[in-house]
Amino acid sequence: MRVMRVFVQVDANAGKTPVIILPQSLAKRMAIPTNVPLRVSFGSRQAAAAVAIGSGSATLIRLNPPLAQALCLPGPRLARILYFRDEHRLDLGPILGVLVSRAHANEPARPFGHFTPFFLELIASGARHGMLVYAFTAEDVAADRSTICGWIYRHNAFHRARLPLPHAVYNRLSSRLSEGTAASQQLLLQLRNAGVAIFNERFLDKWMVHRQLSTVPELASSLPDTRLYQGPATVKELLDRYGLVYLKPTNGSLGHGIYRIRKEKRRFAIWYTTLSGTIRRVFSRWTQAAQFLALRLGKRPYLVQQGLLLLTYQQAPVDFRVLVQKGRTGAWGITSIVARTGPAGGIVTNLARGGASLPAAQALAQAMPRSAPRPSLSALRQKALLVAKCIEQTIPGHFAELGIDLAVDRQGKIWVIEANAKPSKIEERAEELRLPATLPRPRPSALHLADYAWYVYRQQVTRSEPAWPPGAR
């Protein structure tokens, strides 16, 4: 799609009724009639405006305050414009809303907690497309669902502003609890009904993912033996077969609530994580271990999964997180692949639980035992892409990124451990407590998300058959 990048500015001296001031060369190139009102759109907002011809830069569009207010334009900005001749409408470019669980107005440097640095990267990434990127919570949406009082970033600070509904929403609700509330579900439904594309709209259920992946022959053999927990007997069955099993909550994330159980001769060892660290309990009889597990798990749904003998790095098991994302073409691609090791004595490799990351190629090259075969990075990538495509085709929801966890055993076999629809955005480097003087250089993961939001916008607007620019489709 060919589009034109312009700068949109508010002109306080341009009358009391909605007026848009276009450079003569731009109006001529777009073939915009100047003798009839022009419909101007910005996200969900539209307003009719008189057209005036102004002098100055060929890429400067000016709106007077009444028009800017009607469109909820938050101030001067770069935009990419499209003109729809049949509708006689000028669109001022894409908007991406980022839905977060909460915002802390009393923490100006980190209103969105650990997600704040990545949000700044999204803003920088969106600027390449003339895209406005703002954050909001469910409580920030107006009662009539026509506008949002969101958070924008300007002059090295976060500000609140009344904004249009966006073209697309990136769902970064941080917990299943906040996503599952009636208010959140109603909001998501109403946004969808308003034509807003919502991607990564839901957390994934581990049991549902396992069942769907097991229907694909190329993936079924890569899945650890996994059962839905029906009581301690389910654990005992797999423990007798494999000697090592994991218990995982079907709706868990960040390594919370995971148990490792190992059969050690006539004893049973159980590891689990608390705020104080990893706890190890040993029981001499299975009935004791079973009673302990029943009390700890309660009625929360769990999976029982075969434990694997994996390659190790510096005496710790290693697995691989593959970030799979959609980009400017709407197709899945591999953004990154990193190896992760757990902390000493830990039971998970999650970075939020004290794990560490390193380049995947380094981990494969230096993993122990040295004599063990190992797959190529290309094989890991292809397996992750297959998982992403299967999830998209079989599980309801609109996904634009997935964190796929893979592991390699000592025979060199690749195993699919799980998939995460809300992969972590926390950087390993120490985070500064103040806002940067300039927007950070975005990581590829932020660039690809903005590219995909641009792709979604392009798909939406081309359904309306824009008449300008030529070749816009």
C-alpha positions in Angstrom: 0.0 0.0 0.0 1.3 3.4 -1.0 0.4 6.1 1.6 1.6 9.6 2.2 3.2 10.7 5.5 2.1 14.2 6.7 2.3 16.3 9.8 -1.0 17.1 11.4 -1.2 20.3 13.4 -3.8 22.3 15.3 -4.2 25.9 14.1 -5.8 28.1 16.8 -6.6 30.9 14.2 -8.7 29.0 11.8 -12.3 29.8 12.7 -15.0 28.6 15.1 -16.6 25.9 12.9 -14.7 22.7 11.8 -12.1 23.6 9.2 -9.3 21.5 7.6 -6.5 23.4 5.9 -4.8 21.5 3.1 -1.8 22.5 1.0 -2.9 23.2 -2.5 -0.5 20.7 -4.0 -1.9 18.0 -1.7 -5.5 18.8 -2.4 -4.8 18.7 -6.2 -2.9 15.4 -6.0 -5.7 13.8 -4.0 -8.4 15.5 -6.2 -10.3 16.6 -3.1 -13.1 19.0 -4.0 -12.9 22.2 -1.9 -16.4 23.4 -2.5 -18.1 20.8 -0.3 -17.5 19.7 3.3 -15.0 16.9 3.7 -15.5 14.1 6.2 -12.4 13.7 8.3 -11.9 10.5 10.3 -9.5 9.6 13.1 -10.0 6.1 14.6 -13.7 5.8 15.5 -14.3 9.6 15.3 -15.6 11.4 12.2 -16.6 15.0 11.6 -17.5 17.1 8.6 -15.2 20.1 7.9 -15.0 22.9 5.5 -11.9 22.7 3.3 -9.5 25.7 3.1 -6.4 25.9 0.9 -3.3 27.1 2.7 0.3 27.8 1.8 3.4 26.3 3.3 4.7 22.8 3.4 3.1 20.3 1.0 3.0 17.7 3.8 1.4 19.9 6.6 -2.3 19.5 7.3 -3.9 21.9 9.8 -7.1 21.5 11.8 -8.8 24.2 13.7 -9.6 23.5 17.4 -13.3 22.6 16.8 -12.3 19.9 14.4 -9.5 18.7 16.5 -11.8 18.4 19.5 -14.5 16.6 17.5 -11.9 14.0 16.4 -10.2 13.8 19.8 -6.9 14.6 18.2 -4.4 14.7 21.2 -2.1 17.2 19.6 0.4 17.6 16.7 1.5 14.3 15.2 2.9 12.5 12.2 0.3 10.5 10.3 -0.3 8.5 7.1 -3.4 9.6 5.3 -5.8 8.0 2.9 -8.6 9.6 0.9 -11.8 7.7 0.1 -13.3 9.4 -2.9 -16.7 7.5 -2.8 -17.2 8.7 0.8 -15.4 12.0 0.4 -13.5 11.1 3.5 -9.9 11.7 4.7 -8.5 9.3 7.3 -5.7 10.6 9.5 -4.0 7.2 10.1 -4.0 4.2 12.3 -4.4 4.0 16.1 -3.3 1.1 18.3 -4.7 0.9 21.8 -2.8 -1.2 24.4 -5.2 -2.6 27.0 -3.5 -3.0 30.4 -4.8 -4.2 33.8 -4.0 -1.0 35.7 -2.2 2.3 35.6 -0.5 4.0 38.5 -0.9 7.8 38.2 1.2 8.3 41.3 4.2 6.6 39.6 4.8 8.9 36.6 8.0 7.1 35.5 6.3 3.6 35.6 2.5 4.0 35.3 2.3 0.5 33.8 4.9 -1.2 36.0 7.4 -3.5 34.3 5.5 -3.2 31.0 6.2 0.6 30.8 9.6 0.3 28.9 8.0 -2.0 26.3 5.1 0.4 25.9 7.6 3.2 25.1 9.1 0.8 22.5 5.7 0.3 20.9 5.2 4.1 20.7 8.5 4.4 18.9 7.7 1.5 16.6 4.3 3.0 15.8 5.8 6.3 14.9 7.3 4.7 11.8 3.7 4.1 10.5 2.3 7.5 11.6 0.5 5.4 14.2 -0.8 6.8 17.5 -0.2 4.3 20.3 -1.9 4.8 23.6 -2.5 2.7 26.7 -5.8 2.3 28.6 -7.6 0.2 31.2 -11.2 -1.1 31.1 -12.2 1.7 33.5 -10.8 4.4 31.0 -13.5 3.6 28.4 -16.4 6.1 28.4 -19.8 4.8 29.4 -21.2 5.2 25.9 -18.1 3.4 24.5 -17.4 6.2 22.1 -14.1 7.5 23.5 -11.3 6.4 25.8 -9.5 8.5 28.4 -6.1 6.9 27.6 -2.4 7.5 28.3 -0.2 9.1 25.6 3.5 10.0 25.8 4.6 13.5 24.9 7.4 15.8 26.0 9.1 13.0 27.9 6.1 12.4 30.2 2.8 10.4 30.2 -0.4 12.4 29.9 -4.1 11.6 30.0 -6.2 12.5 27.0 -9.6 11.9 25.5 -9.1 9.7 22.5 -11.0 7.8 19.8 -11.6 4.1 19.8 -8.6 2.6 18.0 -8.4 0.4 14.9 -6.8 -2.4 16.8 -6.2 -3.3 20.5 -3.2 -5.2 21.8 -4.5 -7.1 24.9 -1.9 -7.0 27.7 -4.2 -7.7 30.6 -1.7 -9.2 33.0 -3.7 -11.8 34.7 -6.4 -14.3 34.0 -8.3 -12.8 36.9 -8.5 -9.3 35.4 -9.2 -10.7 31.9 -12.0 -12.9 33.2 -14.0 -10.2 34.9 -17.4 -9.4 33.6 -16.3 -5.9 32.9 -13.3 -6.9 30.8 -15.3 -9.5 28.8 -18.1 -7.1 28.2 -15.6 -4.4 27.0 -13.8 -6.9 24.7 -17.1 -7.9 23.2 -18.3 -4.3 22.7 -15.0 -3.3 21.1 -15.2 -6.3 18.7 -18.8 -5.3 17.8 -17.5 -1.8 17.1 -15.2 -3.2 14.5 -12.0 -3.0 16.6 -9.5 -5.8 15.9 -8.3 -7.3 19.2 -5.2 -9.5 19.1 -3.9 -11.7 21.8 -7.4 -11.4 23.2 -7.2 -14.3 25.6 -4.9 -16.4 27.7 -4.4 -20.0 26.6 -5.6 -23.0 28.6 -2.8 -25.6 28.7 -5.1 -28.6 28.5 -7.0 -27.2 25.5 -3.7 -26.4 23.7 -2.4 -29.9 24.5 -5.5 -31.6 23.1 -5.4 -29.5 19.9 -1.7 -30.0 19.3 -2.1 -33.7 19.8 -4.4 -33.9 16.7 -1.6 -32.9 14.4 0.6 -35.9 13.6 3.8 -33.8 13.2 3.3 -32.5 16.8 1.6 -35.4 18.6 4.9 -37.3 18.9 6.6 -34.1 20.3 4.2 -33.7 23.3 5.1 -35.2 26.7 2.6 -37.6 28.0 0.0 -35.3 29.7 -3.1 -36.1 31.6 -5.8 -34.0 33.3 -5.3 -34.3 37.0 -8.1 -36.5 38.5 -6.5 -37.0 41.9 -3.2 -38.4 43.3 -3.8 -41.7 41.4 -3.2 -39.8 38.1 0.2 -38.7 39.4 1.1 -42.1 40.6 0.3 -43.7 37.3 2.7 -41.4 35.4 5.3 -41.4 38.2 5.5 -45.3 38.0 6.0 -45.0 34.3 8.5 -42.2 34.0 9.9 -41.7 37.5 9.6 -37.9 37.2 6.4 -35.8 36.6 5.4 -32.2 36.8 2.1 -30.8 38.0 1.0 -27.6 36.3 -2.1 -25.5 36.7 -4.1 -25.5 33.4 -4.4 -21.7 33.7 -1.1 -20.9 35.2 1.7 -18.6 34.0 5.1 -17.3 35.1 5.9 -20.6 36.8 3.3 -20.2 39.5 1.9 -23.3 41.2 4.2 -25.9 39.5 5.2 -29.0 41.4 7.9 -31.5 40.5 7.6 -35.1 41.8 10.4 -37.6 41.6 10.4 -41.2 42.7 13.6 -41.9 44.6 13.8 -45.7 45.3 11.2 -46.1 48.0 10.8 -42.4 48.7 8.9 -39.6 47.0 10.4 -36.1 46.7 8.2 -33.1 45.9 9.6 -29.6 44.9 7.5 -26.4 44.7 8.2 -22.7 44.8 7.3 -20.1 47.4 8.2 -16.5 47.8 11.1 -17.7 50.0 12.4 -20.0 47.3 12.2 -23.6 46.3 10.9 -26.1 48.9 11.7 -29.8 48.8 9.6 -32.3 50.8 10.4 -36.0 51.0 7.8 -38.7 52.0 8.5 -42.3 52.8 5.1 -43.5 51.7 3.0 -42.6 48.6 -0.1 -42.1 50.8 1.7 -39.3 52.6 2.8 -37.6 49.4 -0.7 -38.0 47.9 -2.3 -36.4 51.0 0.1 -33.5 50.8 -0.7 -32.9 47.1 -4.4 -33.2 47.6 -4.3 -30.5 50.3 -2.0 -28.2 48.3 -3.9 -28.5 45.0 -7.4 -28.3 46.3 -10.0 -28.2 43.4 -7.8 -26.1 41.1 -7.5 -27.7 37.6 -4.1 -29.2 37.0 -2.2 -31.2 34.4 0.1 -34.1 35.1 3.0 -34.1 32.7 5.8 -36.6 32.0 9.2 -35.4 33.2 12.0 -35.3 30.6 15.7 -35.9 30.8 16.9 -32.7 29.1 20.2 -31.3 28.0 21.8 -29.2 30.7 23.8 -26.1 30.7 26.1 -25.4 33.7 24.4 -28.3 35.5 20.9 -26.9 35.0 18.2 -28.2 32.6 17.8 -25.9 29.6 14.8 -25.1 27.5 14.1 -22.7 24.6 11.6 -19.8 24.4 10.7 -19.1 20.8 8.8 -15.8 20.2 6.6 -16.2 17.2 4.9 -13.1 15.8 2.9 -11.8 12.9 4.3 -8.8 11.0 3.7 -6.5 8.1 2.4 -9.4 5.9 0.1 -10.9 8.5 2.1 -14.2 8.4 3.8 -15.9 11.3 7.5 -15.5 11.6 10.2 -16.2 14.2 11.3 -13.0 16.0 13.7 -14.6 18.5 14.8 -17.8 20.1 16.7 -17.9 23.4 17.7 -20.6 25.8 16.7 -20.4 29.5 18.2 -22.2 32.5 16.7 -22.3 35.9 18.3 -21.0 39.2 20.2 -23.4 41.4 17.7 -25.9 42.9 14.8 -24.4 41.0 12.1 -26.3 39.1 11.3 -23.9 36.3 13.4 -21.8 33.9 11.0 -18.8 33.8 13.0 -15.5 34.1 10.4 -14.2 36.5 11.4 -17.1 38.8 15.1 -16.3 38.8 16.1 -18.1 35.6 18.7 -16.8 33.2 18.8 -16.6 29.4 21.6 -17.0 26.8 21.8 -17.4 23.1 20.2 -20.5 21.8 23.1 -21.4 19.6 25.5 -21.2 22.6 23.3 -23.4 24.7 23.0 -26.0 22.0 26.8 -26.0 21.4 27.8 -26.2 25.0 25.0 -28.3 26.5 25.9 -31.5 28.4 26.4 -34.3 27.8 28.8 -33.4 25.0 28.1 -36.8 23.3 24.3 -36.2 23.1 23.0 -35.3 19.6 21.2 -32.0 19.2 18.9 -30.5 16.6 19.6 -27.4 14.6 18.1 -24.0 15.3 16.2 -24.3 12.1 14.5 -27.4 13.4 13.5 -25.5 16.6 12.1 -22.7 14.5 10.1 -24.9 12.3 8.6 -26.8 15.2 7.5 -23.5 16.9 6.0 -22.2 13.6 4.0 -25.4 13.3 2.7 -25.0 16.9 1.7 -21.3 16.2 -0.2 -22.3 13.0 -2.0 -25.1 14.8 -3.1 -22.8 17.7 -4.4 -20.2 15.2 -6.4 -22.8 13.2 -7.9 -24.7 16.1 -8.3 -22.4 19.1 -10.8 -19.5 19.0 -9.2 -16.1 19.2 -7.1 -13.6 17.3 -3.4 -14.1 18.1 -0.5 -12.0 16.8 2.3 -13.3 19.1 3.0 -16.5 21.0 5.7 -17.6 23.3 6.4 -21.3 22.4 8.5 -23.3 25.0 10.5 -26.1 23.5 13.0 -28.5 25.1 15.6 -31.0 23.8 16.3 -34.3 25.5 19.5 -36.2 25.6 18.6 -38.1 22.4 18.3 -34.8 20.5 14.5 -35.0 20.3 12.5 -31.7 20.3 9.6 -31.6 22.8 6.8 -29.0 22.8 6.3 -28.0 26.5 3.7 -25.3 26.3 2.5 -22.1 24.5 1.9 -18.7 26.1 -0.3 -16.0 24.6 1.0 -13.2 26.8 4.8 -13.7 26.6 6.8 -11.6 29.1 8.1 -8.2 28.0 10.5 -7.6 30.9 14.1 -6.9 29.9 17.0 -8.6 31.7 19.0 -5.4 32.0 18.5 -3.3 35.1 15.6 -1.0 34.6 16.0 2.7 35.3 13.6 4.4 37.7 13.2 7.5 35.5 11.8 8.0 32.0 14.4 8.2 29.2 15.1 11.6 27.6 14.2 10.1 24.3 12.1 7.1 23.2 14.1 3.9 23.4 15.3 2.1 20.4 12.6 -0.6 19.9 13.4 -4.3 20.0 12.3 -6.4 17.0 9.3 -7.7 19.1 7.9 -4.2 19.4 8.6 -3.4 15.7 6.8 -6.5 14.6 3.7 -5.7 16.7 3.5 -2.2 15.2 4.0 -3.7 11.8 1.1 -6.1 12.4 -1.1 -3.3 13.7 -0.3 -1.5 10.5 -1.3 -4.6 8.5 -4.6 -4.8 10.4 -5.3 -1.2 9.7 -4.5 -1.7 6.0 -6.9 -4.6 5.8 -9.6 -2.6 7.4 -9.3 0.5 5.2 -8.9 -1.4 1.9 -12.3 -2.9 2.4 -13.6 0.6 1.8 -11.8 0.9 -1.5 -9.7 4.0 -1.0 -9.4 6.1 -4.2 -6.1 7.7 -3.2 -3.2 7.2 -3.1 -3.0 5.4 -6.5 -2.0 1.7 -6.0 -3.1 1.9 -2.3 -4.1 -1.7 -2.4 
